[in-house]
């Protein structure tokens, strides 16, 4: 099963009150592919090769949209024993 078909089936089987963020990561970057992905219910679309900062940013935004605590993209200070 392809990713976009999976997303379409996910939205058909999940209650509308469930907010599952979907991020597509693909080497296919044409305008038509992007439009099809967004129309199928994908929240974010990242091209390969994946930029780690872009992925972390997308995940941080998804947690905020879901009402979860925002994650920090800054490196954390080492714990002191």
N, CA, C and O of each residue as an XYZ file, in Angstrom:
324
protein
N       0.855     -1.175      0.000
C       0.000      0.000      0.000
C       0.899      1.236      0.000
O       1.849      1.326      0.778
N       0.589      2.175     -0.874
C       1.344      3.417     -0.928
C       0.973      4.349      0.212
O      -0.060      4.190      0.862
N       1.840      5.324      0.437
C       1.631      6.264      1.542
C       0.363      7.084      1.428
O      -0.345      7.269      2.418
N       0.063      7.580      0.233
C      -1.137      8.409      0.072
C      -2.409      7.585      0.208
O      -3.416      8.067      0.728
N      -2.363      6.340     -0.261
C      -3.528      5.460     -0.073
C      -3.728      5.179      1.417
O      -4.857      5.160      1.906
N      -2.626      4.963      2.130
C      -2.705      4.739      3.566
C      -3.348      5.933      4.267
O      -4.211      5.766      5.128
N      -2.923      7.134      3.893
C      -3.480      8.340      4.519
C      -4.975      8.432      4.244
O      -5.758      8.728      5.147
N      -5.372      8.180      3.001
C      -6.797      8.223      2.662
C      -7.596      7.225      3.490
O      -8.673      7.549      3.990
N      -7.069      6.009      3.635
C      -7.755      4.992      4.437
C      -7.742      5.336      5.922
O      -8.698      5.043      6.640
N      -6.665      5.954      6.377
C      -6.583      6.376      7.784
C      -7.716      7.342      8.098
O      -8.407      7.188      9.105
N      -7.908      8.341      7.236
C      -8.961      9.330      7.494
C     -10.355      8.734      7.367
O     -11.290      9.216      8.006
N     -10.512      7.687      6.548
C     -11.829      7.049      6.420
C     -12.157      6.206      7.651
O     -13.331      6.036      7.981
N     -11.133      5.671      8.341
C     -11.381      4.767      9.459
C     -11.278      5.434     10.826
O     -11.752      4.874     11.815
N     -10.671      6.616     10.905
C     -10.499      7.299     12.187
C     -11.635      8.283     12.413
O     -12.094      8.924     11.468
N     -12.088      8.409     13.638
C     -13.099      9.427     13.927
C     -12.552     10.815     13.602
O     -11.353     11.059     13.740
N     -13.409     11.703     13.179
C     -12.958     13.036     12.788
C     -12.380     13.819     13.962
O     -11.672     14.803     13.750
N     -12.665     13.406     15.189
C     -12.138     14.127     16.347
C     -10.678     13.778     16.638
O     -10.020     14.471     17.414
N     -10.171     12.714     16.024
C      -8.778     12.317     16.243
C      -7.902     13.119     15.297
O      -8.117     13.122     14.085
N      -6.914     13.796     15.862
C      -6.015     14.613     15.062
C      -4.656     13.927     14.989
O      -3.824     14.077     15.884
N      -4.442     13.183     13.925
C      -3.184     12.479     13.728
C      -2.390     13.241     12.683
O      -2.768     13.244     11.512
N      -1.294     13.890     13.078
C      -0.512     14.602     12.075
C       0.185     13.621     11.135
O       0.744     12.618     11.579
N       0.152     13.910      9.851
C       0.773     13.051      8.851
C       1.808     13.866      8.092
O       1.499     14.896      7.494
N       3.041     13.380      8.130
C       4.141     14.019      7.411
C       4.619     13.058      6.337
O       5.001     11.925      6.630
N       4.595     13.515      5.095
C       5.084     12.714      3.980
C       6.515     13.117      3.678
O       6.839     14.301      3.588
N       7.365     12.112      3.522
C       8.751     12.336      3.127
C       8.949     11.578      1.825
O       8.820     10.355      1.779
N       9.263     12.318      0.766
C       9.317     11.691     -0.553
C      10.379     12.336     -1.430
O      10.701     13.515     -1.282
N      10.921     11.532     -2.354
C      11.852     12.051     -3.356
C      11.096     12.717     -4.497
O      11.683     13.456     -5.288
N       9.806     12.459     -4.585
C       8.974     13.047     -5.647
C       8.537     14.443     -5.191
O       7.798     14.578     -4.215
N       8.991     15.468     -5.894
C       8.762     16.834     -5.428
C       8.016     17.713     -6.426
O       8.028     18.937     -6.297
N       7.371     17.113     -7.410
C       6.649     17.938     -8.387
C       5.440     18.599     -7.731
O       4.929     18.137     -6.711
N       5.006     19.682     -8.344
C       3.833     20.417     -7.843
C       2.602     19.517     -7.796
O       1.810     19.601     -6.858
N       2.436     18.656     -8.802
C       1.277     17.757     -8.850
C       1.305     16.758     -7.698
O       0.268     16.477     -7.096
N       2.475     16.222     -7.390
C       2.595     15.257     -6.288
C       2.312     15.944     -4.959
O       1.608     15.397     -4.111
N       2.857     17.137     -4.777
C       2.606     17.889     -3.551
C       1.120     18.181     -3.391
O       0.568     17.998     -2.306
N       0.476     18.625     -4.444
C      -0.963     18.938     -4.389
C      -1.780     17.685     -4.063
O      -2.702     17.735     -3.248
N      -1.438     16.560     -4.702
C      -2.147     15.307     -4.441
C      -1.974     14.885     -2.987
O      -2.927     14.433     -2.353
N      -0.770     15.030     -2.460
C      -0.508     14.654     -1.064
C      -1.341     15.506     -0.111
O      -1.968     14.979      0.808
N      -1.349     16.807     -0.323
C      -2.109     17.696      0.558
C      -3.606     17.450      0.445
O      -4.324     17.538      1.441
N      -4.086     17.141     -0.762
C      -5.513     16.848     -0.949
C      -5.914     15.534     -0.293
O      -7.076     15.356      0.071
N      -4.962     14.604     -0.137
C      -5.287     13.316      0.484
C      -5.295     13.392      2.002
O      -5.659     12.422      2.667
N      -4.895     14.537      2.561
C      -4.946     14.691      4.009
C      -3.601     14.787      4.696
O      -3.535     14.780      5.925
N      -2.524     14.878      3.925
C      -1.193     15.030      4.504
C      -1.073     16.441      5.075
O      -1.497     17.410      4.444
N      -0.494     16.555      6.270
C      -0.326     17.861      6.901
C       0.923     18.590      6.417
O       0.907     19.802      6.203
N       1.984     17.847      6.251
C       3.259     18.434      5.840
C       3.929     17.523      4.822
O       3.726     16.309      4.831
N       4.726     18.117      3.950
C       5.406     17.381      2.894
C       6.869     17.809      2.886
O       7.174     18.981      2.664
N       7.766     16.870      3.125
C       9.200     17.158      3.121
C       9.884     16.381      2.009
O       9.614     15.196      1.815
N      10.775     17.053      1.272
C      11.498     16.350      0.212
C      12.703     15.594      0.767
O      13.275     15.970      1.790
N      13.074     14.520      0.067
C      14.317     13.811      0.392
C      15.440     14.498     -0.370
O      15.191     15.029     -1.453
N      16.644     14.513      0.137
C      17.042     14.040      1.454
C      16.479     14.961      2.529
O      16.364     16.171      2.332
N      16.137     14.377      3.651
C      15.468     15.110      4.724
C      16.455     16.019      5.450
O      17.539     15.600      5.856
N      16.047     17.259      5.596
C      16.779     18.224      6.404
C      16.304     18.029      7.837
O      15.118     18.196      8.122
N      17.202     17.684      8.732
C      16.827     17.348     10.110
C      16.142     18.528     10.803
O      15.165     18.334     11.526
N      16.638     19.731     10.593
C      16.026     20.907     11.219
C      14.598     21.100     10.698
O      13.697     21.422     11.472
N      14.389     20.906      9.397
C      13.036     21.028      8.835
C      12.111     19.979      9.442
O      10.964     20.284      9.768
N      12.593     18.746      9.599
C      11.779     17.682     10.192
C      11.432     18.008     11.637
O      10.280     17.852     12.043
N      12.406     18.456     12.419
C      12.134     18.809     13.813
C      11.155     19.968     13.910
O      10.307     19.995     14.801
N      11.267     20.917     13.004
C      10.339     22.056     12.990
C       8.916     21.594     12.695
O       7.969     22.028     13.352
N       8.767     20.716     11.707
C       7.449     20.174     11.362
C       6.861     19.422     12.554
O       5.683     19.586     12.871
N       7.670     18.605     13.212
C       7.181     17.850     14.377
C       6.812     18.778     15.530
O       5.825     18.538     16.226
N       7.601     19.840     15.737
C       7.281     20.812     16.799
C       5.951     21.490     16.506
O       5.128     21.650     17.408
N       5.729     21.890     15.259
C       4.461     22.527     14.892
C       3.291     21.561     15.055
O       2.204     21.962     15.468
N       3.513     20.294     14.732
C       2.443     19.295     14.880
C       2.054     19.125     16.343
O       0.871     18.982     16.651
N       3.031     19.138     17.248
C       2.703     18.987     18.670
C       1.906     20.172     19.178
O       1.013     20.015     20.010
N       2.224     21.357     18.680
C       1.469     22.546     19.085
C       0.037     22.445     18.569
O      -0.909     22.722     19.307
N      -0.130     22.047     17.295
C      -1.482     21.914     16.732
C      -2.303     20.878     17.488
O      -3.524     20.999     17.587
N      -1.628     19.855     18.025
C      -2.331     18.810     18.757
C      -2.606     19.218     20.198
O      -3.277     18.491     20.931
N      -2.091     20.377     20.613
C      -2.305     20.832     21.975
C      -1.333     20.226     22.961
O      -1.546     20.293     24.172
N      -0.267     19.635     22.451
C       0.750     19.066     23.322
C       1.785     20.132     23.630
O       1.839     21.170     22.970
N       2.594     19.871     24.622
C       3.639     20.813     24.991
C       4.615     20.971     23.836
O       5.017     19.990     23.209
N       4.988     22.198     23.563
C       5.923     22.465     22.477
C       7.295     21.908     22.829
O       7.775     22.071     23.951
N       7.914     21.254     21.867
C       9.250     20.748     22.096
C      10.260     21.817     21.707
O      10.000     22.643     20.832
N      11.401     21.793     22.356
C      12.444     22.761     22.081
C      13.390     22.218     21.029
O      13.760     21.044     21.064
N      13.784     23.068     20.093
C      14.747     22.669     19.081
C      16.168     23.003     19.517
O      17.132     22.621     18.853
N      16.296     23.719     20.638
C      17.620     24.092     21.132
C      18.242     22.911     21.875
O      17.538     22.147     22.536
N      19.563     22.765     21.765
C      20.210     21.683     22.517
C      20.017     21.904     24.015
O      20.079     23.037     24.494
N      19.787     20.843     24.735
C      19.598     20.977     26.176
C      20.942     20.961     26.878
O      21.909     20.374     26.392
N      20.986     21.607     28.012
C      22.211     21.653     28.811
C      22.417     20.288     29.444
O      21.447     19.638     29.832
N      23.656     19.846     29.554
C      23.901     18.544     30.198
C      23.470     18.577     31.657
O      23.610     19.590     32.341
N      22.954     17.472     32.109
C      22.525     17.365     33.513
C      23.750     17.285     34.402
O      24.735     16.621     34.080
N      23.668     17.971     35.520
C      24.771     17.932     36.481
C      24.475     16.895     37.549
O      23.393     16.891     38.137
N      25.445     16.009     37.802
C      25.195     14.966     38.818
C      25.134     15.498     40.218
O      24.932     14.732     41.160
